Amino acid sequence: MACLIDTVIFIAAYFPREVHHQDGKEVIAAIESQRIREALITDYILDETVTFVRRRAGVEASNRVLDTLLGSANLKFMKIEKTHLEAGIAFFKRYDTLSFTDATTVAVMKDQGIDLIYSFDSGFDSVPGVVRVVKPSG
């Protein structure tokens, strides 16, 4: 079953002082071992992740994260298209708990028939039909 992986998973996994560091690492390990299958991120999530890492840890760190994400055989990438952007704008205006990237993520989920997202961000909980998970099962 396809699922989205939110930016906060990568941030938590990368930075040891993050509250959800261990859970983030567990999600990443589950993706790499294929316990989590059909893991998907958007170009906006990629952008948000590497930009955050660059601001907090520098150029080399962000480039390593970028290469790792792009080099993962178990992560699929999806480009935000015009229809996702338009739907994302509507979600952004409707749900004040969503960032703009989160709103476009919801748009992709709805478009692709995906209901599951790995995230520590409770903002997704306000959107009907979106199921937020913080740890892989089993």
Backbone bond lengths (Angstrom), bond angles and torsions (degrees), N, CA, C in turn:
res aa  C-N    CA-C-N  psi(-1)  N-CA   C-N-CA  omega(-1)  CA-C   N-CA-C  phi
1 M - - - 1.455 - - 1.534 108.82 -
2 A 1.288 116.54 129.17 1.463 122.09 -179.09 1.526 110.48 -68.67
3 C 1.329 114.64 149.14 1.461 120.74 177.40 1.523 108.89 -149.50
4 L 1.318 115.54 157.50 1.463 121.99 174.32 1.514 109.26 -96.64
5 I 1.326 115.87 147.59 1.456 121.94 175.10 1.526 106.28 -115.25
6 D 1.321 116.29 119.59 1.461 121.77 -176.08 1.528 111.41 -80.98
7 T 1.297 115.26 156.15 1.468 123.32 178.04 1.519 112.42 -49.38
8 V 1.325 117.15 -42.64 1.461 120.36 -174.37 1.527 112.97 -62.00
9 I 1.314 117.72 -24.31 1.468 121.20 176.10 1.525 109.47 -64.56
10 F 1.333 116.38 -48.65 1.466 120.94 -179.12 1.529 111.43 -66.24
11 I 1.318 116.20 -40.14 1.473 120.55 179.61 1.530 109.83 -63.93
12 A 1.314 116.59 -47.23 1.462 120.34 -179.59 1.525 111.05 -62.66
13 A 1.318 116.89 -41.12 1.467 120.63 -179.25 1.526 111.33 -66.25
14 Y 1.319 117.76 -35.33 1.459 121.66 -174.55 1.527 112.87 -78.49
15 F 1.320 116.55 -38.81 1.464 120.19 -173.89 1.532 111.16 -101.74
16 P 1.335 117.68 111.99 1.474 121.87 -175.65 1.525 115.03 -59.03
17 R 1.321 118.45 -25.49 1.470 120.20 -178.17 1.529 113.55 -84.81
18 E 1.322 117.20 -4.70 1.470 120.28 178.04 1.528 109.82 -66.89
19 V 1.315 116.18 141.93 1.462 122.30 -178.59 1.530 111.57 -54.96
20 H 1.309 116.87 -40.09 1.471 121.95 -175.70 1.525 112.66 -99.19
21 H 1.324 117.14 25.21 1.468 120.85 -175.11 1.534 112.37 -54.33
22 Q 1.312 117.58 -51.71 1.475 120.30 -177.33 1.521 111.40 -63.26
23 D 1.323 117.06 -43.00 1.468 120.36 178.93 1.531 110.59 -63.78
24 G 1.326 116.49 -40.34 1.464 120.11 177.58 1.517 111.44 -61.36
25 K 1.334 116.23 -45.28 1.463 120.49 178.06 1.530 111.23 -61.75
26 E 1.322 116.26 -36.92 1.464 120.60 179.47 1.528 111.25 -65.90
27 V 1.321 117.34 -40.18 1.466 120.85 177.67 1.528 109.77 -64.54
28 I 1.323 117.43 -45.35 1.470 120.98 179.81 1.530 110.25 -61.71
29 A 1.323 116.95 -44.10 1.469 120.47 178.45 1.524 111.02 -61.79
30 A 1.322 116.79 -38.15 1.466 120.40 179.01 1.530 111.74 -67.94
31 I 1.319 117.06 -33.24 1.469 120.69 175.33 1.525 109.01 -66.71
32 E 1.322 116.31 -48.26 1.463 120.74 -176.54 1.524 112.41 -66.16
33 S 1.329 117.62 -32.34 1.470 120.79 178.63 1.530 112.08 -88.66
34 Q 1.322 116.23 -1.12 1.458 125.38 -179.87 1.530 113.72 66.55
35 R 1.341 116.61 22.23 1.465 118.47 167.38 1.519 108.86 -69.02
36 I 1.337 116.23 -32.39 1.467 121.66 168.74 1.519 105.30 -101.66
37 R 1.309 115.89 117.33 1.468 121.26 -177.88 1.531 110.23 -106.20
38 E 1.294 115.00 156.89 1.466 121.58 178.33 1.522 112.25 55.08
39 A 1.332 116.01 43.58 1.465 121.48 177.06 1.523 108.42 -74.94
40 L 1.298 116.24 132.99 1.457 122.69 -173.21 1.521 110.01 -128.80
41 I 1.334 116.43 139.55 1.461 121.19 167.26 1.518 107.91 -130.93
42 T 1.308 115.03 156.89 1.463 120.00 177.14 1.524 109.44 -97.40
43 D 1.318 114.90 167.13 1.461 119.10 175.87 1.535 110.75 -63.27
44 Y 1.330 117.92 -28.41 1.463 120.20 177.21 1.536 110.79 -69.02
45 I 1.337 117.07 -39.10 1.464 120.93 177.52 1.520 109.85 -65.73
46 L 1.325 117.02 -42.19 1.466 120.82 176.50 1.529 110.04 -59.03
47 D 1.314 116.21 -48.10 1.470 121.66 179.40 1.528 111.05 -58.98
48 E 1.309 116.41 -48.67 1.459 120.84 -177.58 1.533 110.82 -62.30
49 T 1.324 116.40 -40.23 1.467 121.12 -178.40 1.517 111.88 -65.67
50 V 1.323 117.13 -53.60 1.469 119.07 -175.27 1.525 111.94 -70.46
51 T 1.314 117.38 -30.31 1.461 120.27 176.70 1.528 110.28 -67.91
52 F 1.327 116.77 -43.00 1.461 120.71 177.97 1.531 110.25 -61.37
53 V 1.328 116.93 -46.79 1.464 120.65 -179.81 1.525 110.25 -62.48
54 R 1.320 118.19 -40.73 1.462 121.08 -179.96 1.522 110.87 -61.69
55 R 1.317 117.03 -43.52 1.475 120.19 -178.36 1.513 112.09 -68.89
56 R 1.315 116.34 -32.77 1.460 119.63 -175.36 1.536 113.57 -93.13
57 A 1.344 116.97 -31.97 1.469 118.91 -172.94 1.529 114.33 -127.23
58 G 1.337 117.36 -4.62 1.454 119.71 174.96 1.521 115.10 101.88
59 V 1.330 113.24 175.40 1.463 122.30 -173.72 1.526 112.14 -63.64
60 E 1.322 116.90 -50.20 1.467 119.34 -177.37 1.523 111.86 -59.21
61 A 1.317 116.40 -43.13 1.469 120.58 179.67 1.523 110.99 -62.51
62 S 1.330 116.39 -45.31 1.466 118.73 -178.52 1.525 111.11 -66.75
63 N 1.334 116.94 -35.73 1.459 119.21 177.86 1.530 111.41 -67.00
64 R 1.338 117.17 -37.19 1.475 120.56 176.51 1.527 110.42 -63.74
65 V 1.326 116.33 -45.03 1.467 120.32 179.00 1.522 110.09 -62.15
66 L 1.323 116.69 -44.36 1.464 120.99 178.46 1.525 110.60 -57.87
67 D 1.316 117.15 -49.74 1.465 121.12 -179.34 1.523 111.63 -62.77
68 T 1.316 116.52 -38.94 1.466 120.49 179.33 1.520 110.97 -64.57
69 L 1.318 116.59 -46.89 1.463 119.63 -179.56 1.524 111.17 -65.06
70 L 1.324 116.40 -46.38 1.465 119.61 -179.39 1.524 112.11 -66.66
71 G 1.330 116.66 -28.31 1.452 120.83 -178.31 1.519 114.93 -87.30
72 S 1.320 117.49 -4.37 1.463 120.14 -178.46 1.522 110.71 -74.13
73 A 1.316 115.08 123.39 1.466 120.32 177.71 1.529 111.28 -74.58
74 N 1.322 116.84 -12.70 1.460 120.60 -174.66 1.519 114.20 -105.68
75 L 1.324 116.89 4.50 1.461 121.66 175.05 1.519 108.70 -111.20
76 K 1.320 115.17 130.88 1.457 119.75 175.21 1.531 107.76 -101.93
77 F 1.322 115.98 146.32 1.462 121.39 -178.74 1.517 109.66 -113.26
78 M 1.319 114.98 140.57 1.455 120.54 178.00 1.518 109.20 -130.97
79 K 1.297 115.16 132.29 1.459 121.33 178.57 1.530 109.44 -82.74
80 I 1.313 115.57 136.36 1.463 120.42 173.72 1.527 107.30 -71.15
81 E 1.303 115.83 117.05 1.462 121.79 179.37 1.534 109.53 -94.37
82 K 1.313 115.67 172.98 1.464 120.69 -177.85 1.529 111.97 -57.32
83 T 1.326 116.96 -40.28 1.476 119.30 179.99 1.527 111.31 -65.50
84 H 1.352 116.95 -36.36 1.465 120.29 176.94 1.525 110.24 -67.69
85 L 1.317 115.78 -40.86 1.461 120.51 179.13 1.529 110.14 -61.09
86 E 1.315 116.82 -46.56 1.475 120.76 -179.70 1.520 111.15 -62.98
87 A 1.334 116.99 -45.31 1.464 120.13 178.26 1.527 110.08 -66.70
88 G 1.343 116.56 -37.92 1.461 121.17 178.38 1.519 112.09 -60.92
89 I 1.313 116.14 -40.10 1.468 120.22 176.78 1.526 109.94 -60.00
90 A 1.322 116.83 -43.55 1.469 120.59 179.11 1.529 110.92 -63.77
91 F 1.345 117.29 -43.68 1.468 120.35 177.83 1.527 110.96 -64.01
92 F 1.323 116.71 -40.38 1.462 121.72 179.80 1.531 110.75 -60.39
93 K 1.324 116.56 -42.31 1.463 120.80 179.67 1.524 112.30 -72.80
94 R 1.326 117.40 -29.96 1.462 121.74 -176.84 1.528 112.98 -82.04
95 Y 1.332 117.14 -37.38 1.470 121.06 -173.90 1.524 110.18 -115.20
96 D 1.317 116.31 106.67 1.468 119.56 -177.58 1.528 112.69 -73.58
97 T 1.313 117.58 -5.49 1.463 121.38 177.55 1.528 112.69 -86.65
98 L 1.328 117.59 -6.72 1.467 121.32 -176.48 1.523 111.58 -102.81
99 S 1.331 115.24 135.62 1.466 119.33 167.70 1.532 107.01 -73.19
100 F 1.312 117.00 171.62 1.461 119.21 179.48 1.528 110.82 -64.80
101 T 1.326 117.13 -41.13 1.465 120.07 177.61 1.526 109.98 -62.83
102 D 1.324 117.21 -42.56 1.467 120.41 177.87 1.528 110.96 -61.37
103 A 1.310 117.45 -39.62 1.467 121.11 179.47 1.531 111.19 -64.00
104 T 1.331 116.69 -40.54 1.475 118.49 177.17 1.529 110.32 -70.14
105 T 1.319 117.11 -31.36 1.468 120.50 175.61 1.523 110.25 -62.80
106 V 1.322 117.17 -44.41 1.464 121.19 176.95 1.526 109.94 -61.51
107 A 1.311 117.48 -39.65 1.465 120.57 178.34 1.525 110.96 -60.35
108 V 1.317 117.17 -43.29 1.470 121.09 177.44 1.520 109.97 -63.78
109 M 1.328 116.73 -44.01 1.460 120.40 -179.99 1.522 110.87 -58.62
110 K 1.308 116.88 -46.69 1.462 120.64 -179.88 1.533 110.48 -64.48
111 D 1.316 117.40 -41.91 1.463 122.03 -179.64 1.530 111.97 -64.07
112 Q 1.316 116.21 -38.37 1.460 121.04 -175.14 1.535 113.14 -94.31
113 G 1.324 116.91 0.18 1.466 120.18 -179.66 1.517 113.02 69.06
114 I 1.334 116.08 32.81 1.464 122.19 180.00 1.526 108.13 -103.00
115 D 1.318 116.91 129.92 1.466 118.16 179.43 1.522 113.19 -110.60
116 L 1.320 118.31 -9.73 1.459 122.52 -172.94 1.529 112.00 -104.46
117 I 1.327 115.77 130.91 1.459 121.11 174.33 1.531 108.76 -134.21
118 Y 1.325 115.24 133.43 1.459 121.06 171.92 1.523 107.04 -87.36
119 S 1.327 115.59 118.04 1.459 120.10 -175.78 1.525 109.95 -164.08
120 F 1.325 115.71 150.95 1.462 121.52 171.54 1.530 110.09 -99.80
121 D 1.303 117.25 2.40 1.459 123.72 -176.01 1.529 109.83 -89.64
122 S 1.314 116.28 108.76 1.464 120.98 -178.11 1.527 112.94 -70.19
123 G 1.323 117.87 -7.34 1.459 120.58 177.24 1.522 112.62 -58.49
124 F 1.330 116.65 -29.09 1.470 120.35 179.48 1.532 111.58 -69.00
125 D 1.332 116.88 -21.92 1.466 120.66 -176.58 1.522 112.83 -64.65
126 S 1.311 117.78 -19.84 1.464 120.80 -178.64 1.526 112.69 -81.16
127 V 1.332 117.38 -9.12 1.467 120.61 -175.66 1.529 109.76 -97.37
128 P 1.324 117.20 116.18 1.466 120.04 178.82 1.530 111.19 -57.96
129 G 1.327 115.18 138.19 1.459 120.08 177.21 1.515 114.63 87.53
130 V 1.328 117.71 -6.10 1.461 121.46 177.33 1.529 107.96 -101.31
131 V 1.332 115.05 125.40 1.461 121.07 -179.80 1.529 107.42 -109.79
132 R 1.321 115.32 115.84 1.467 120.98 -179.52 1.518 110.00 -95.43
133 V 1.328 115.16 132.09 1.464 122.13 179.99 1.526 107.28 -125.01
134 V 1.343 116.69 141.85 1.460 119.89 -179.11 1.526 113.06 -107.72
135 K 1.332 117.04 -16.72 1.466 121.05 -179.66 1.522 109.55 -139.73
136 P 1.330 116.00 148.71 1.463 117.81 174.16 1.533 110.37 -68.95
137 S 1.309 117.24 147.18 1.455 119.97 178.54 1.523 110.71 -78.66
138 G 1.305 114.88 154.11 1.468 120.58 176.01 1.447 112.02 71.41
